[in-house]
């Protein structure tokens, strides 16, 4: 099955090239599931949060937890801790200052939780279609939006939207490097550069269209995964954030390639991304990899993360986008370790 993304909120998802059967299933309305009764406190445990989008308009987004020490998985942290469902389509999660910021796309909100107890402490409303949150210094953060041609500026102390930055197109993942914020764009062939001192777009860097994910490597360079389109090929692009120049472009053969979920290991020397299978590429390589690092073998790979501590690779299988998903763990060498269940449509990993 070809890749889907979080369902398009106000247009039929088929316009983005998503499978029609997924559109039908994802738009089905149903009652949210009843929360589990027993809350879980994480405390000083080390592991990974898994963000589960949930089915579009079902209101069953969730956050799972995997404890690295004992190998135990908890399917949902939020509902037991708060006695209510999280909301509709959890796009991403960011840890900052002992708190978790849960960006709930179709509910148009950011829910702030204690990262240990997972009890909600605040809800920031007023978004159109929020995607990712990036702290940019002090108590300020930016939130990208799928619609509205803008970024949102947040005051994390007040838990409020305090400003807007005009930025055309569907803004997606962001990175802070060399004192500037770099914003990928799903519908434009540019990475936009914002000055966090002025909250204004200062420049743009031409890449392939459909930039969706961005990471910083060991040399301080930024890598962007682009799905292509509009006359541009799917590509990985490398940017020097100091000079604002694109240094290298690695084009994929054929328009069917779809690189996304770009990740980097803990020492910053190895890139990982999804393109049906999981691929791995050293930052010093002069060509794209020819063969998968981890083959999907019939699984529907939808999420990817690399533990910065030990290099363990986590891959999420969304299966059919309606039943509960599954997470597979591999060693840094690509050897299968184990797997465990997650919520519906697992898409992201946050390590602590």
PyMOL commands that set and color helices and strands:
alter all, ss='L'
color gray80, all
select helices_A, chain A and resi 13-16+20-26+78-82
alter helices_A, ss='H'
color red, helices_A
select strands_A, chain A and resi 47-52+62-67+73-74+90-96+99-104+109-114+120-125+130-137+140-145+150-155+160-166+171-177+180-185+190-195+200-206+211-216+221-226+235-240+245-251+260-264+270-274+278-282+301-306+313-317+324-330+336-344+346-351
alter strands_A, ss='S'
color yellow, strands_A
deselect
rebuild
show_as cartoon
